[in-house]
Structure formats: C-alpha cells, structure tokens
Amino acid sequence: MPPHNLFLLAVRLLGLVLLYHGLAALPTTRLSAFVTLFGRSFLGFLGMSFMALWPLLLAFWLIQGAPFVMRLAYPANLLRAEANYLPSNLP
C-alpha cells in the first residue's frame, strides 16, 4: 500500500475518532444548551453549541479525506514520482 494511501487512512480514522467524540458529547451539550437558552443566556447557548459542533464539522471534513491536508502532505509531483515505483510497474 503506497504511503499516501496509508496517510489518507490515518486521516479518515482520526475523523472517525472525532465523530465519536462529537456524537458522545451531544446529549450532555444538548441538555446544557437548552438550560442556558431558557436561562436567557444566548452567549452560553452559542458556547455550548460550539463545543458540540466543532468536532463534528472537523470529523466530516477528515472523513472526506481532508483535501487540503492531503495536497500539503503529498503534492501532485510527488504522487507522480511515487507511481513510477509501484510494484505494478515493475517488469
């Protein structure tokens, strides 16, 4: 398996970990967010919502493959050079 595929797998696994973390925080955050909203503390509501949503947004981006991170780690010219050394291209 080429190194860029292993790195992509690691990125997506990190996305799954963050997805679990975000989903596990939702019940507690939802309860706290409603308490702060009914207590007329809108900034508290935004803070609680942000605490639950940032891991989910980052998780979905990582599960999609994090294109910016992949381009930064493996530029196109490096991938083309790596393709020349794959076992399928050997005689």
Z-matrix of the N, CA and C atoms (Angstrom, degrees):
N
C 1 1.449
C 2 1.532 1 107.49
N 3 1.333 2 117.02 1 127.55
C 4 1.467 3 120.09 2 -179.08
C 5 1.531 4 111.78 3 -64.25
N 6 1.329 5 116.37 4 153.67
C 7 1.472 6 119.78 5 -177.75
C 8 1.522 7 114.10 6 -59.55
N 9 1.345 8 117.76 7 -35.39
C 10 1.461 9 117.84 8 -179.22
C 11 1.531 10 111.51 9 -67.95
N 12 1.325 11 117.45 10 -29.85
C 13 1.467 12 119.53 11 175.63
C 14 1.532 13 111.48 12 -71.19
N 15 1.330 14 116.40 13 -36.50
C 16 1.465 15 119.54 14 176.05
C 17 1.526 16 111.14 15 -65.47
N 18 1.333 17 115.98 16 -40.61
C 19 1.459 18 119.86 17 178.33
C 20 1.529 19 110.49 18 -65.53
N 21 1.325 20 117.20 19 -40.59
C 22 1.466 21 120.90 20 177.32
C 23 1.525 22 110.40 21 -63.06
N 24 1.310 23 117.41 22 -39.42
C 25 1.461 24 120.98 23 176.91
C 26 1.533 25 110.95 24 -63.32
N 27 1.328 26 116.99 25 -42.03
C 28 1.473 27 120.69 26 178.20
C 29 1.524 28 111.14 27 -64.37
N 30 1.321 29 117.15 28 -39.54
C 31 1.471 30 121.24 29 178.16
C 32 1.522 31 109.92 30 -63.00
N 33 1.312 32 116.72 31 -44.59
C 34 1.466 33 119.82 32 -179.12
C 35 1.528 34 111.83 33 -69.41
N 36 1.323 35 117.45 34 -35.19
C 37 1.470 36 119.25 35 175.68
C 38 1.525 37 111.19 36 -65.55
N 39 1.322 38 116.85 37 -38.42
C 40 1.462 39 119.95 38 174.58
C 41 1.524 40 110.33 39 -62.40
N 42 1.326 41 116.66 40 -37.15
C 43 1.454 42 120.35 41 175.27
C 44 1.524 43 112.19 42 -62.14
N 45 1.328 44 117.37 43 -38.97
C 46 1.463 45 120.13 44 177.68
C 47 1.526 46 111.66 45 -66.94
N 48 1.331 47 116.79 46 -36.76
C 49 1.466 48 120.33 47 177.53
C 50 1.526 49 109.86 48 -64.55
N 51 1.320 50 117.32 49 -44.10
C 52 1.463 51 120.33 50 178.58
C 53 1.526 52 111.69 51 -67.73
N 54 1.320 53 117.21 52 -33.26
C 55 1.466 54 119.91 53 176.52
C 56 1.523 55 110.17 54 -64.34
N 57 1.318 56 116.72 55 -42.80
C 58 1.461 57 120.11 56 176.61
C 59 1.526 58 110.92 57 -62.61
N 60 1.318 59 116.28 58 -44.24
C 61 1.463 60 120.75 59 179.98
C 62 1.533 61 110.93 60 -61.40
N 63 1.323 62 116.76 61 -43.41
C 64 1.459 63 120.51 62 -179.96
C 65 1.510 64 112.64 63 -67.76
N 66 1.320 65 117.29 64 -41.16
C 67 1.468 66 120.19 65 179.77
C 68 1.524 67 111.37 66 -70.62
N 69 1.327 68 117.39 67 -32.79
C 70 1.463 69 119.96 68 178.14
C 71 1.524 70 111.31 69 -70.02
N 72 1.321 71 117.50 70 -27.47
C 73 1.466 72 121.12 71 -179.09
C 74 1.524 73 112.50 72 -84.30
N 75 1.318 74 117.91 73 -13.92
C 76 1.472 75 119.86 74 -175.15
C 77 1.526 76 114.37 75 -61.37
N 78 1.328 77 121.78 76 -47.74
C 79 1.472 78 118.69 77 -177.52
C 80 1.530 79 113.39 78 -60.57
N 81 1.317 80 116.88 79 -44.19
C 82 1.462 81 120.26 80 179.73
C 83 1.519 82 111.14 81 -66.92
N 84 1.305 83 116.34 82 -42.59
C 85 1.452 84 120.56 83 -178.51
C 86 1.520 85 110.73 84 -68.92
N 87 1.312 86 116.90 85 -37.11
C 88 1.462 87 119.75 86 179.75
C 89 1.518 88 110.53 87 -62.79
N 90 1.324 89 117.05 88 -44.12
C 91 1.455 90 120.64 89 178.78
C 92 1.524 91 110.99 90 -63.50
N 93 1.310 92 116.99 91 -46.07
C 94 1.464 93 120.68 92 179.64
C 95 1.524 94 111.71 93 -65.13
N 96 1.339 95 116.92 94 -37.06
C 97 1.459 96 120.50 95 -179.77
C 98 1.522 97 110.41 96 -65.82
N 99 1.314 98 118.52 97 -40.98
C 100 1.462 99 119.89 98 179.07
C 101 1.523 100 111.80 99 -68.86
N 102 1.322 101 117.10 100 -35.94
C 103 1.468 102 119.72 101 177.11
C 104 1.526 103 110.25 102 -63.48
N 105 1.340 104 117.37 103 -44.11
C 106 1.465 105 119.44 104 179.83
C 107 1.523 106 111.40 105 -70.39
N 108 1.331 107 118.13 106 -31.12
C 109 1.463 108 120.25 107 179.22
C 110 1.526 109 110.61 108 -70.32
N 111 1.337 110 116.90 109 -41.87
C 112 1.455 111 119.44 110 178.59
C 113 1.533 112 111.60 111 -74.11
N 114 1.323 113 116.68 112 -20.43
C 115 1.450 114 121.08 113 175.05
C 116 1.522 115 111.59 114 -83.12
N 117 1.332 116 116.08 115 7.14
C 118 1.457 117 124.23 116 178.26
C 119 1.536 118 112.58 117 62.27
N 120 1.286 119 115.68 118 35.59
C 121 1.460 120 121.12 119 176.69
C 122 1.525 121 107.69 120 -112.93
N 123 1.324 122 115.52 121 88.12
C 124 1.455 123 119.73 122 -175.90
C 125 1.525 124 111.85 123 -68.04
N 126 1.320 125 118.08 124 -35.71
C 127 1.466 126 120.19 125 178.10
C 128 1.524 127 111.15 126 -66.22
N 129 1.325 128 116.97 127 -35.75
C 130 1.459 129 120.03 128 175.29
C 131 1.515 130 111.14 129 -64.87
N 132 1.335 131 116.42 130 -38.50
C 133 1.465 132 121.15 131 177.03
C 134 1.529 133 110.53 132 -62.95
N 135 1.331 134 116.96 133 -44.10
C 136 1.468 135 119.84 134 178.67
C 137 1.527 136 111.33 135 -64.32
N 138 1.326 137 116.86 136 -39.00
C 139 1.460 138 120.23 137 178.38
C 140 1.517 139 112.12 138 -63.90
N 141 1.332 140 116.16 139 -44.13
C 142 1.467 141 119.62 140 179.12
C 143 1.534 142 111.36 141 -66.03
N 144 1.318 143 116.30 142 -39.27
C 145 1.470 144 119.68 143 178.58
C 146 1.522 145 110.61 144 -65.09
N 147 1.323 146 116.32 145 -40.63
C 148 1.463 147 120.17 146 179.54
C 149 1.521 148 110.99 147 -64.27
N 150 1.335 149 117.10 148 -38.30
C 151 1.468 150 120.29 149 179.97
C 152 1.522 151 111.84 150 -62.31
N 153 1.316 152 117.87 151 -31.01
C 154 1.463 153 120.44 152 -179.54
C 155 1.519 154 112.02 153 -89.67
N 156 1.323 155 117.91 154 -30.51
C 157 1.462 156 119.57 155 -171.46
C 158 1.526 157 114.41 156 -87.52
N 159 1.336 158 118.72 157 -28.80
C 160 1.462 159 116.85 158 -176.48
C 161 1.521 160 112.76 159 -65.35
N 162 1.356 161 120.32 160 -38.92
C 163 1.473 162 116.45 161 177.45
C 164 1.527 163 112.14 162 -67.15
N 165 1.331 164 117.03 163 -32.75
C 166 1.466 165 119.78 164 179.83
C 167 1.526 166 111.17 165 -69.07
N 168 1.321 167 117.39 166 -43.23
C 169 1.465 168 119.98 167 178.48
C 170 1.521 169 111.33 168 -64.17
N 171 1.313 170 116.86 169 -43.90
C 172 1.457 171 120.52 170 178.13
C 173 1.528 172 111.07 171 -65.53
N 174 1.327 173 116.99 172 -37.08
C 175 1.468 174 120.61 173 179.03
C 176 1.519 175 111.26 174 -63.76
N 177 1.321 176 117.37 175 -45.41
C 178 1.461 177 119.56 176 179.71
C 179 1.521 178 111.40 177 -64.03
N 180 1.328 179 117.31 178 -36.37
C 181 1.458 180 120.38 179 177.92
C 182 1.528 181 110.53 180 -66.87
N 183 1.331 182 117.07 181 -41.55
C 184 1.464 183 120.45 182 179.67
C 185 1.523 184 111.90 183 -69.82
N 186 1.327 185 117.33 184 -37.12
C 187 1.461 186 120.03 185 179.49
C 188 1.525 187 110.66 186 -66.27
N 189 1.316 188 117.03 187 -30.97
C 190 1.469 189 120.30 188 176.85
C 191 1.523 190 112.09 189 -72.84
N 192 1.306 191 117.52 190 -8.54
C 193 1.455 192 120.52 191 176.23
C 194 1.512 193 113.83 192 111.26
N 195 1.314 194 119.36 193 -1.87
C 196 1.472 195 124.09 194 178.70
C 197 1.525 196 110.58 195 44.75
N 198 1.329 197 118.09 196 70.76
C 199 1.464 198 120.92 197 -173.70
C 200 1.529 199 114.32 198 -54.79
N 201 1.325 200 117.57 199 -38.62
C 202 1.464 201 119.28 200 -179.19
C 203 1.525 202 110.71 201 -65.22
N 204 1.307 203 117.03 202 -42.53
C 205 1.469 204 120.84 203 -179.94
C 206 1.530 205 109.80 204 -65.98
N 207 1.324 206 117.21 205 -40.54
C 208 1.465 207 119.95 206 179.86
C 209 1.531 208 111.21 207 -66.39
N 210 1.336 209 117.63 208 -39.94
C 211 1.468 210 119.66 209 177.41
C 212 1.515 211 111.22 210 -67.13
N 213 1.331 212 116.98 211 -34.74
C 214 1.453 213 120.64 212 179.51
C 215 1.532 214 110.54 213 -70.12
N 216 1.320 215 117.09 214 -42.13
C 217 1.466 216 120.97 215 -177.65
C 218 1.526 217 112.20 216 -76.36
N 219 1.312 218 116.59 217 -37.99
C 220 1.470 219 120.96 218 -176.89
C 221 1.525 220 109.50 219 -132.37
N 222 1.329 221 117.18 220 88.90
C 223 1.470 222 119.76 221 176.47
C 224 1.524 223 110.50 222 -62.75
N 225 1.317 224 116.46 223 161.61
C 226 1.467 225 121.56 224 -175.32
C 227 1.521 226 111.88 225 -60.34
N 228 1.334 227 118.32 226 -39.68
C 229 1.473 228 119.36 227 -179.21
C 230 1.526 229 111.70 228 -66.73
N 231 1.332 230 118.31 229 -31.11
C 232 1.459 231 121.15 230 176.48
C 233 1.530 232 110.42 231 -69.78
N 234 1.324 233 117.30 232 -37.74
C 235 1.462 234 120.00 233 178.63
C 236 1.525 235 111.43 234 -67.29
N 237 1.336 236 116.81 235 -37.92
C 238 1.466 237 119.29 236 177.85
C 239 1.524 238 110.89 237 -65.90
N 240 1.316 239 117.47 238 -39.77
C 241 1.468 240 120.85 239 178.66
C 242 1.524 241 110.27 240 -67.49
N 243 1.324 242 116.80 241 -36.53
C 244 1.461 243 120.69 242 179.30
C 245 1.525 244 110.98 243 -68.67
N 246 1.331 245 117.72 244 -33.95
C 247 1.459 246 121.86 245 -179.21
C 248 1.526 247 111.21 246 -63.78
N 249 1.319 248 117.19 247 -27.22
C 250 1.475 249 120.41 248 178.80
C 251 1.518 250 112.54 249 -69.61
N 252 1.332 251 117.73 250 -19.84
C 253 1.454 252 121.36 251 -176.46
C 254 1.518 253 113.11 252 -104.95
N 255 1.310 254 118.03 253 8.56
C 256 1.450 255 120.16 254 178.19
C 257 1.523 256 110.42 255 -68.18
N 258 1.322 257 118.41 256 146.93
C 259 1.475 258 120.71 257 -179.44
C 260 1.522 259 112.69 258 -59.95
N 261 1.319 260 119.37 259 -25.98
C 262 1.456 261 120.51 260 -178.79
C 263 1.516 262 111.63 261 -69.05
N 264 1.332 263 118.95 262 -20.39
C 265 1.452 264 121.74 263 -179.42
C 266 1.530 265 112.95 264 -92.48
N 267 1.320 266 117.05 265 -2.45
C 268 1.465 267 119.77 266 179.10
C 269 1.524 268 109.08 267 -79.67
N 270 1.344 269 116.48 268 149.47
C 271 1.492 270 119.49 269 -179.65
C 272 1.502 271 113.81 270 -68.52
